[in-house]
């Protein structure tokens, strides 16, 4: 996960609707980060996957996950 989508505690002083909207925006950002990361992983060659410690089968399993699954 990138630094821009890191999990943090929402300030308690925010009104409930604002807290919900911020939480939703953060969830969408996490989903987009996963989608982009998996898309990039799908483009890697087998020798690069080996360099980062993944087998092609494990990479394929990760790429096939839907964006909302961690």
Z-matrix of the N, CA and C atoms (Angstrom, degrees):
N
C 1 1.442
C 2 1.521 1 108.12
N 3 1.281 2 116.32 1 139.70
C 4 1.455 3 120.04 2 -178.82
C 5 1.525 4 110.86 3 -79.48
N 6 1.312 5 115.27 4 166.15
C 7 1.461 6 120.75 5 -179.47
C 8 1.526 7 111.54 6 -64.76
N 9 1.316 8 116.39 7 -29.26
C 10 1.464 9 117.72 8 -177.30
C 11 1.521 10 113.00 9 -72.16
N 12 1.319 11 117.63 10 -17.64
C 13 1.461 12 120.31 11 179.69
C 14 1.520 13 111.53 12 -114.43
N 15 1.324 14 116.38 13 18.40
C 16 1.464 15 120.21 14 179.83
C 17 1.523 16 110.19 15 -61.28
N 18 1.306 17 115.79 16 147.54
C 19 1.454 18 121.42 17 -179.62
C 20 1.527 19 109.87 18 -78.14
N 21 1.299 20 116.11 19 136.14
C 22 1.451 21 120.78 20 175.64
C 23 1.522 22 108.17 21 -147.10
N 24 1.323 23 115.83 22 161.21
C 25 1.459 24 121.05 23 179.42
C 26 1.529 25 109.54 24 -78.41
N 27 1.303 26 115.31 25 132.78
C 28 1.461 27 119.83 26 177.07
C 29 1.524 28 109.12 27 -75.33
N 30 1.316 29 117.56 28 141.26
C 31 1.467 30 119.95 29 178.90
C 32 1.527 31 111.32 30 -59.40
N 33 1.313 32 116.19 31 138.28
C 34 1.466 33 121.27 32 -177.40
C 35 1.529 34 111.87 33 -69.95
N 36 1.318 35 117.38 34 -21.21
C 37 1.464 36 119.45 35 -176.51
C 38 1.523 37 113.63 36 -78.06
N 39 1.318 38 118.37 37 -7.68
C 40 1.468 39 119.90 38 179.34
C 41 1.527 40 110.44 39 -71.73
N 42 1.311 41 116.61 40 141.73
C 43 1.466 42 119.36 41 174.72
C 44 1.534 43 109.70 42 -63.36
N 45 1.326 44 117.65 43 155.11
C 46 1.472 45 121.15 44 -176.49
C 47 1.531 46 114.10 45 -54.61
N 48 1.319 47 117.93 46 -42.09
C 49 1.461 48 119.87 47 -179.55
C 50 1.525 49 110.79 48 -65.01
N 51 1.313 50 117.04 49 -41.62
C 52 1.464 51 120.69 50 178.08
C 53 1.525 52 110.74 51 -63.00
N 54 1.329 53 116.30 52 -42.88
C 55 1.470 54 120.02 53 178.18
C 56 1.531 55 110.51 54 -59.89
N 57 1.336 56 116.39 55 -42.46
C 58 1.467 57 120.48 56 179.98
C 59 1.527 58 110.89 57 -65.03
N 60 1.322 59 117.09 58 -42.00
C 61 1.467 60 120.22 59 -179.50
C 62 1.524 61 111.64 60 -67.52
N 63 1.326 62 117.15 61 -39.50
C 64 1.464 63 120.23 62 177.41
C 65 1.521 64 109.89 63 -65.75
N 66 1.328 65 117.30 64 -42.99
C 67 1.466 66 121.23 65 178.19
C 68 1.532 67 110.60 66 -61.14
N 69 1.321 68 117.21 67 -41.01
C 70 1.459 69 121.08 68 177.96
C 71 1.527 70 110.85 69 -64.54
N 72 1.317 71 116.61 70 -44.18
C 73 1.469 72 120.47 71 179.52
C 74 1.531 73 110.58 72 -62.08
N 75 1.318 74 117.79 73 -40.32
C 76 1.460 75 120.97 74 178.07
C 77 1.532 76 111.41 75 -66.10
N 78 1.327 77 117.09 76 -38.41
C 79 1.465 78 120.43 77 178.01
C 80 1.527 79 110.29 78 -64.01
N 81 1.309 80 117.46 79 -43.58
C 82 1.467 81 121.42 80 178.50
C 83 1.527 82 110.18 81 -62.90
N 84 1.330 83 117.37 82 -39.70
C 85 1.468 84 120.85 83 178.32
C 86 1.530 85 110.57 84 -64.59
N 87 1.333 86 117.76 85 -41.15
C 88 1.474 87 120.96 86 177.27
C 89 1.522 88 110.55 87 -63.00
N 90 1.333 89 116.58 88 -43.31
C 91 1.465 90 120.47 89 179.77
C 92 1.519 91 110.63 90 -61.62
N 93 1.336 92 116.68 91 -42.86
C 94 1.461 93 120.44 92 -179.98
C 95 1.525 94 110.44 93 -65.75
N 96 1.318 95 116.97 94 -38.75
C 97 1.460 96 120.89 95 177.94
C 98 1.527 97 110.56 96 -62.48
N 99 1.333 98 117.01 97 -43.94
C 100 1.466 99 120.52 98 177.42
C 101 1.525 100 111.27 99 -62.55
N 102 1.323 101 116.70 100 -44.11
C 103 1.462 102 120.82 101 -179.49
C 104 1.529 103 110.80 102 -60.20
N 105 1.329 104 116.41 103 -45.95
C 106 1.466 105 120.43 104 179.96
C 107 1.527 106 111.58 105 -65.45
N 108 1.324 107 116.59 106 -42.45
C 109 1.467 108 120.31 107 -179.74
C 110 1.522 109 111.24 108 -63.87
N 111 1.315 110 116.83 109 -42.44
C 112 1.464 111 120.32 110 -179.82
C 113 1.522 112 111.51 111 -69.43
N 114 1.311 113 116.29 112 -34.05
C 115 1.460 114 119.66 113 176.62
C 116 1.534 115 110.09 114 -65.61
N 117 1.332 116 116.14 115 -41.96
C 118 1.467 117 120.47 116 178.20
C 119 1.527 118 110.50 117 -65.99
N 120 1.317 119 117.53 118 -40.16
C 121 1.462 120 121.83 119 178.44
C 122 1.526 121 110.87 120 -61.74
N 123 1.316 122 116.80 121 -37.26
C 124 1.467 123 121.00 122 -179.50
C 125 1.528 124 111.97 123 -64.56
N 126 1.313 125 117.50 124 -24.39
C 127 1.466 126 121.12 125 -177.61
C 128 1.529 127 113.78 126 -88.65
N 129 1.343 128 117.82 127 -5.01
C 130 1.461 129 120.14 128 -177.23
C 131 1.524 130 111.96 129 -78.77
N 132 1.335 131 115.51 130 144.48
C 133 1.462 132 121.60 131 176.44
C 134 1.518 133 110.01 132 -76.79
N 135 1.348 134 115.84 133 161.18
C 136 1.466 135 121.57 134 -178.15
C 137 1.518 136 112.20 135 -59.58
N 138 1.337 137 118.17 136 -38.29
C 139 1.467 138 118.95 137 -178.88
C 140 1.525 139 111.89 138 -69.46
N 141 1.313 140 117.34 139 -31.27
C 142 1.467 141 119.97 140 176.29
C 143 1.523 142 109.90 141 -72.34
N 144 1.323 143 116.82 142 -39.55
C 145 1.461 144 119.97 143 176.46
C 146 1.524 145 110.68 144 -59.24
N 147 1.326 146 116.69 145 -41.83
C 148 1.461 147 121.09 146 177.87
C 149 1.524 148 110.28 147 -62.39
N 150 1.323 149 117.38 148 -39.99
C 151 1.459 150 121.77 149 178.79
C 152 1.532 151 112.19 150 -60.90
N 153 1.324 152 116.76 151 -34.15
C 154 1.471 153 119.26 152 -179.68
C 155 1.524 154 112.11 153 -94.77
N 156 1.340 155 116.67 154 5.56
C 157 1.460 156 120.48 155 173.37
C 158 1.507 157 115.57 156 86.98
N 159 1.319 158 117.50 157 23.40
C 160 1.464 159 121.16 158 177.49
C 161 1.516 160 110.40 159 -117.63
N 162 1.308 161 115.23 160 144.10
C 163 1.461 162 119.22 161 171.25
C 164 1.529 163 107.50 162 -87.31
N 165 1.314 164 117.42 163 156.89
C 166 1.473 165 118.53 164 176.67
C 167 1.530 166 112.42 165 -58.43
N 168 1.333 167 117.46 166 -34.91
C 169 1.469 168 119.99 167 178.69
C 170 1.529 169 111.35 168 -65.97
N 171 1.322 170 116.88 169 -43.12
C 172 1.468 171 120.84 170 179.45
C 173 1.530 172 110.04 171 -66.11
N 174 1.308 173 117.35 172 -39.51
C 175 1.465 174 121.02 173 177.57
C 176 1.525 175 110.28 174 -64.01
N 177 1.322 176 116.48 175 -42.54
C 178 1.470 177 119.97 176 178.96
C 179 1.528 178 110.67 177 -62.16
N 180 1.349 179 116.36 178 -41.66
C 181 1.462 180 119.88 179 177.51
C 182 1.526 181 111.27 180 -59.10
N 183 1.324 182 116.51 181 -41.93
C 184 1.464 183 120.92 182 179.61
C 185 1.526 184 110.84 183 -67.37
N 186 1.305 185 117.07 184 -42.68
C 187 1.462 186 122.03 185 -178.39
C 188 1.534 187 111.27 186 -64.49
N 189 1.313 188 116.96 187 -32.84
C 190 1.464 189 120.97 188 -177.15
C 191 1.524 190 113.75 189 -79.20
N 192 1.320 191 117.72 190 -9.67
C 193 1.464 192 120.28 191 178.10
C 194 1.528 193 109.85 192 -67.37
N 195 1.328 194 117.16 193 144.37
C 196 1.457 195 118.46 194 173.85
C 197 1.537 196 110.29 195 -70.61
N 198 1.317 197 116.94 196 157.30
C 199 1.468 198 121.57 197 -173.54
C 200 1.524 199 113.22 198 -61.26
N 201 1.302 200 118.71 199 -24.95
C 202 1.466 201 120.17 200 -176.79
C 203 1.528 202 113.03 201 -84.43
N 204 1.349 203 117.76 202 -9.78
C 205 1.469 204 120.61 203 178.54
C 206 1.511 205 110.40 204 -91.79
N 207 1.320 206 115.29 205 134.54
C 208 1.453 207 121.75 206 -179.47
C 209 1.512 208 111.04 207 -79.13
